[in-house]
Amino acid sequence: LPHYKWFWTSAESDGVDRRDEALHHFDLAKELPFRLRFLIDPATGRQVLSFLFHHVVLDEWSVNLMMDEIAYCYRVRAAGGMPVWSDAPAPFHEFARLQAAAGIDRTHLAYWTNMLRGAPQPQPILRRQDRAEPAGEKASAAGGWAEFKLDREATEGLYALARQSSASLFNVVYAGIAASLGQLGSLPELVVGTSASGRSDAAFFDTVGYFTTVVAHRIRFDETMSLGGLVGLVRNTINDSLPSSEIPIDLVEEALGMTPGRDHLFEVFIQIHAKNKLNGELALPDGRSIAFRQVDPDRHESMLGLHFEVMEEADLAGERSIRVLMSYRSEHYGPQEVERITATTSAVFALMGRDGGAQVKLAELGAHLAEG
């Protein structure tokens, strides 16, 4: 580490903006795949710590491990001590070696190709009404993002529905987003991309690294199915797919005759950030604490049409909340379409969180939304 520059104090960061720092491109031949920089927010005078990592370094599971270790180190250092580690996690390269030696499980690959063969090609859920698409125009990743937060009643209602359905909150919000898009686009089915932890071996549960895999689920809508039934379908689809989730999606695309990196299986990606430890407190030896929170990054690009990030959060008093960030590709969705999607999704979540809302049939969803 002494041979590489990877840490900057706020005094070394005068004139540096966190947005500029976020645009840094790593040259892994010359630098480490991470950068830590303290910055002073000119608007508030508060310090901001920029964690910038190359995408191959760590996943969200690893971020939570790292934040636990930082909290421990801070508490010990603040008391004048030195951190002591009782054991060392298995290194990531050992996982990579074992995975390479095992090879590709053809049965698991067939699980995905059987599910996805013949699925509809990804298309915008709604066509932009404010612009034509010039023939031959080069595809652009330019995009934007929108945000909405559920009120307390809807939040607690979704948690209650998850308990009643023997499902996770992710199963519930996934189903709600899928139902909303199915309603807006009059879709008989929808292929949804999401992420899986990739950690099937408990020996690597404490390892920092990038294990996450991308998977694609094919969700078929039955108009006689209720919203609660859709939650069950999503739950079962995800659970059934987990044993095969180690297969890289580019191998699935290739097996289906697609060109990995150019062709995609899905227009929509959904993920949840559950109990994100980038929001929390650092405990001090005298019983006080220092609160910190994640600053949402600006999003000006989207490789996919729609990317939903569901933020499961809690304030310092412990009150939980659900916030949804939706990134979108501008050539697919304009302001009108973005407003319709966010408004409809928010309304479906509110409906699902009300007593009896989960019994609403998909065929009746439009009428219920029109009634408000």
For each residue, the residues with C-beta under 8 A, 3 or more apart:
1: 4 6 32
2:
3:
4: 1 31 32
5: 8 31
6: 1 31 32 34 35 36
7: 35 36 37
8: 5 12 13 16 35 36 37 38
9: 12 13 38
10: 13 14 38 39 40 47
11: 14
12: 8 9 37
13: 8 9 10 16 37 38 39 40
14: 10 11
15:
16: 8 13 20 21 37 39
17: 20 21 39
18: 21 22 39 48 50 295
19: 22 23 298
20: 16 17 23 24
21: 16 17 18 24 35 37 39 50 52
22: 18 19 50 52 297 298
23: 19 20
24: 20 21 35 52
25:
26: 31 33 54
27: 30 31
28: 31 33 54
29:
30: 27
31: 4 5 6 26 27 28
32: 1 4 6 35
33: 26 28 53 54 56 57
34: 6 51 52 53 54 57
35: 6 7 8 21 24 32 50 52 53
36: 6 7 8 49 50 51 52
37: 7 8 12 13 16 21 49 50 52
38: 8 9 10 13 47 48 49 50
39: 10 13 16 17 18 21 47 48 49 50
40: 10 13 45 46 47 48
41: 44 45 46 47 48
42: 45
43:
44: 41
45: 40 41 42
46: 40 41
47: 10 38 39 40 41
48: 18 38 39 40 41 295
49: 36 37 38 39
50: 18 21 22 35 36 37 38 39
51: 34 36
52: 21 22 24 34 35 36 37
53: 33 34 35 57 58
54: 26 28 33 34 57
55: 210
56: 33 210
57: 33 34 53 54 209 210
58: 53 62 63 66 208 209 210
59: 62 63 197 198 209 210 211 212
60: 63 64 212 273 276
61: 64 65 197 199 211 212
62: 58 59 65 66 207 208 209 210 211
63: 58 59 60 66 67 276 277 278
64: 60 61 67 68 275 276 277
65: 61 62 68 69 206 208
66: 58 62 63 69 70 208
67: 63 64 70 71 277 278 280
68: 64 65 71 72 277
69: 65 66 72 73
70: 66 67 73 74 282
71: 67 68 74 75 280 282 283
72: 68 69 75 76 83
73: 69 70 76 77 83
74: 70 71 77 78 282 283
75: 71 72 78 79 282 283 284 285
76: 72 73 79 81 82 83 84
77: 73 74 80 81 82 83
78: 74 75 284 285
79: 75 76 285
80: 77
81: 76 77
82: 76 77
83: 72 73 76 77
84: 76
85: 88
86:
87:
88: 85
89: 204 206 207 208
90: 94 95 203 204 206 207
91: 94 95 207
92: 95 96 204 207 208 209 210
93: 96 97
94: 90 91 97 98
95: 90 91 92 98 99 201 204 207 209 211
96: 92 93 99 100
97: 93 94 100 101
98: 94 95 101 102 201
99: 95 96 102 246
100: 96 97 103
101: 97 98
102: 98 99 105
103: 100
104: 108 109 247 251
105: 102 108 109 244 246 247
106: 109 110
107: 110 111 244
108: 104 105 111 112 243 244 246 247
109: 104 105 106 112 113 244 247 251 252 255
110: 106 107 113 114
111: 107 108 114 115 241 244 247
112: 108 109 115 116 215 216 244 247 252 255
113: 109 110 116 117 252 255 256
114: 110 111 117
115: 111 112 119 217 218 241
116: 112 113 119 191 216 218 252 256 265
117: 113 114 256
118:
119: 115 116 189 191 218 265
120: 123 189 191
121:
122: 191 264 265 266 267 305
123: 120 267
124: 127 128 267 305 332 333 337
125: 181 184 185 187 267 268 305 306 337 341
126: 184 185 333 337 340 341
127: 124 337
128: 124 131 133 331 332 333 334 336 337
129: 334 336 337
130: 334 335 336
131: 128 334
132:
133: 128 137 331
134: 137
135:
136:
137: 133 134 331
138:
139: 331
140: 329 330 331
141: 301 302 303 329
142: 300 301 329 330 331
143: 299 300 301 302 327 328 329 330
144: 299 300 302 327 328 330 338
145: 299 302 325 326 327 328
146: 325 326 328 338 342
147: 296 323 324 325 326
148: 323 324 342 345 346
149: 321 322 323 324
150: 154 155 158 321 322 323 324 346 349 350 353
151: 154 155 350
152: 155 156 319 321
153: 156 157 350 353 354
154: 150 151 157 158 322 349 350 353
155: 150 151 152 158 159 320 321 322 353
156: 152 153 159 160 353
157: 153 154 160 161 350 352 353 354 357
158: 150 154 155 161 162 169 172 173 176 322 349 352 353
159: 155 156 162 163 169 320
160: 156 157 163 164 353
161: 157 158 164 165 167 172 228 231 352 353 358
162: 158 159 165 167 168 169 171 172 231
163: 159 160 166
164: 160 161 228 358
165: 161 162 171 172 228 231 232 235 358
166: 163 235
167: 161 162 171 172 231 232 234 235
168: 162 171 172 235
169: 158 159 162 172 173 272 274 310 312 322
170: 173 174 238 272 274 310
171: 162 165 167 168 174 175 231 234 235 238
172: 158 161 162 165 167 168 169 175 176 231 352
173: 158 169 170 176 177 270 272 310 322 324 349
174: 170 171 177 178 192 194 234 238 270
175: 171 172 178 179 227 230 231 233 234 352
176: 158 172 173 179 180 227 345 348 349 352
177: 173 174 180 181 268 270 308 345 348
178: 174 175 181 182 190 192 219 221 230 234 270
179: 175 176 182 183 221 227 230 348 362 365
180: 176 177 183 184 341 344 345 347 348
181: 125 177 178 184 185 187 190 268 306 341 345
182: 178 179 185 186 187 190 221 362
183: 179 180 186 344 348 362 365 366 369
184: 125 126 180 181 340 341 344
185: 125 126 181 182 190
186: 182 183
187: 125 181 182 190 221
188: 220 221
189: 119 120 218 219 220 221
190: 178 181 182 185 187 218 219 221 268
191: 116 119 120 122 216 217 218 219 265 266 267 268
192: 174 178 216 217 219 266 268 269 270
193: 214 215 216 249 265 266 268 269 270 304
194: 174 214 215 216 217 238 269 270 271
195: 212 213 214 215 271
196: 212 213 214 215 241 242 245
197: 59 61 211 212 245
198: 59 211 212 213 245 246
199: 61 204 205 211
200: 243 245 246
201: 95 98 204
202: 205
203: 90
204: 89 90 92 95 199 201 207 209 211
205: 199 202
206: 65 89 90
207: 62 89 90 91 92 95 204 211
208: 58 62 65 66 89 92
209: 57 58 59 62 92 95 204
210: 55 56 57 58 59 62 92
211: 59 61 62 95 197 198 199 204 207
212: 59 60 61 195 196 197 198
213: 195 196 198 245 246 247 248 249
214: 193 194 195 196 249
215: 112 193 194 195 196 241 245 249
216: 112 116 191 192 193 194 249 252 265 266
217: 115 191 192 194 234 237 238 241
218: 115 116 119 189 190 191 237
219: 178 189 190 191 192 230 233 234 237
220: 188 189
221: 178 179 182 187 188 189 190 225 230 362
222: 225 229 362
223: 361 362 363
224: 361 362 363
225: 221 222 229 230 233 361 362
226: 229 230 358 359 360 361 362
227: 175 176 179 230 231 348 351 352 357 358 359 360 362 365
228: 161 164 165 231 232 358 359
229: 222 225 226 232 233
230: 175 178 179 219 221 225 226 227 233 234 362
231: 161 162 165 167 171 172 175 227 228 234 235 358
232: 165 167 228 229 235 236
233: 175 219 225 229 230 236 237
234: 167 171 174 175 178 217 219 230 231 237 238
235: 165 166 167 168 171 231 232 238 239
236: 232 233 239 240
237: 217 218 219 233 234 240 241
238: 170 171 174 194 217 234 235 241 242
239: 235 236 242
240: 236 237 243
241: 111 115 196 215 217 237 238 244 245
242: 196 238 239 245
243: 108 200 240
244: 105 107 108 109 111 112 241 247
245: 196 197 198 200 213 215 241 242
246: 99 105 108 198 200 213
247: 104 105 108 109 111 112 213 244 251 252
248: 213 251 252
249: 193 213 214 215 216 252 253 260 265
250: 253 254 260 261
251: 104 109 247 248 254 255 260
252: 109 112 113 116 216 247 248 249 255 256 265
253: 249 250 256 258 259 260 263 264 265
254: 250 251 257 258 260
255: 109 112 113 251 252
256: 113 116 117 252 253 265
257: 254
258: 253 254 262 263 265
259: 253 262 263
260: 249 250 251 253 254 263
261: 250
262: 258 259
263: 253 258 259 260
264: 122 253 267 304
265: 116 119 122 191 193 216 249 252 253 256 258
266: 122 191 192 193 216 269 304
267: 122 123 124 125 191 264 304 305 306 332
268: 125 177 181 190 191 192 193 304 305 306 307 308
269: 192 193 194 266 304 306 307 308
270: 173 174 177 178 192 193 194 308 310
271: 194 195 307 308 309 310
272: 169 170 173 309 310 311 312
273: 60 276 309 310 311 312
274: 169 170 312
275: 64 312 314
276: 60 63 64 273 279 294 311 312 313
277: 63 64 67 68 280
278: 63 67 292 293 294
279: 276 292 293 294 313 314
280: 67 71 277 291 292
281: 289 290 291 292 316
282: 70 71 74 75 289 290 292
283: 71 74 75 289
284: 75 78 287 288 289 290
285: 75 78 79
286:
287: 284
288: 284
289: 281 282 283 284
290: 281 282 284
291: 280 281 316
292: 278 279 280 281 282
293: 278 279
294: 276 278 279
295: 18 48
296: 147 325
297: 22
298: 19 22
299: 143 144 145 302 325 327
300: 142 143 144
301: 141 142 143
302: 141 143 144 145 299 305 306 307 327 328 329
303: 141 329
304: 193 264 266 267 268 269 307 327 329
305: 122 124 125 267 268 302 328 329 332 333
306: 125 181 267 268 269 302 326 327 328 329 332 333 341
307: 268 269 271 302 304 326 327 328
308: 177 268 269 270 271 324 325 326 345
309: 271 272 273 324 325 326 327
310: 169 170 173 270 271 272 273 322 323 324
311: 272 273 276 322 323 324 325
312: 169 272 273 274 275 276 320 322
313: 276 279 320 321 322 323
314: 275 279 318 319 320 321
315: 318 319 321
316: 281 291
317:
318: 314 315
319: 152 314 315
320: 155 159 312 313 314
321: 149 150 152 155 313 314 315
322: 149 150 154 155 158 169 173 310 311 312 313 349
323: 147 148 149 150 310 311 313
324: 147 148 149 150 173 308 309 310 311 342 345 346
325: 145 146 147 296 299 308 309 311
326: 145 146 147 306 307 308 309 338 341 342 345
327: 143 144 145 299 302 304 306 307 309
328: 143 144 145 146 302 305 306 307 332 333 338 341
329: 140 141 142 143 302 303 304 305 306 332 333
330: 140 142 143 144 333 334
331: 128 133 137 139 140 142
332: 124 128 267 305 306 328 329 337
333: 124 126 128 305 306 328 329 330 337 338 341
334: 128 129 130 131 330 337 338
335: 130 338 339
336: 128 129 130 339 340
337: 124 125 126 127 128 129 332 333 334 340 341
338: 144 146 326 328 333 334 335 341 342
339: 335 336 342 343
340: 126 184 336 337 343 344
341: 125 126 180 181 184 306 326 328 333 337 338 344 345
342: 146 148 324 326 338 339 345 346
343: 339 340 346 347
344: 180 183 184 340 341 347 348 369
345: 148 176 177 180 181 308 324 326 341 342 348 349
346: 148 150 324 342 343 349 350
347: 180 343 344 350 351 369 372
348: 176 177 179 180 183 227 344 345 351 352 365 369
349: 150 154 158 173 176 322 345 346 352 353
350: 150 151 153 154 157 346 347 353 354 357
351: 227 347 348 354 357 360 365 368 369
352: 157 158 161 172 175 176 227 348 349 357 358
353: 150 153 154 155 156 157 158 160 161 349 350 357
354: 153 157 350 351 357
355:
356: 359 360
357: 157 227 350 351 352 353 354 360
358: 161 164 165 226 227 228 231 352
359: 226 227 228 356
360: 226 227 351 356 357 364 365 368
361: 223 224 225 226 364 365
362: 179 182 183 221 222 223 224 225 226 227 230 365
363: 223 224
364: 360 361 367 368
365: 179 183 227 348 351 360 361 362 368 369
366: 183 369 370
367: 364 370 371
368: 351 360 364 365 371
369: 183 344 347 348 351 365 366 372
370: 366 367
371: 367 368
372: 347 369
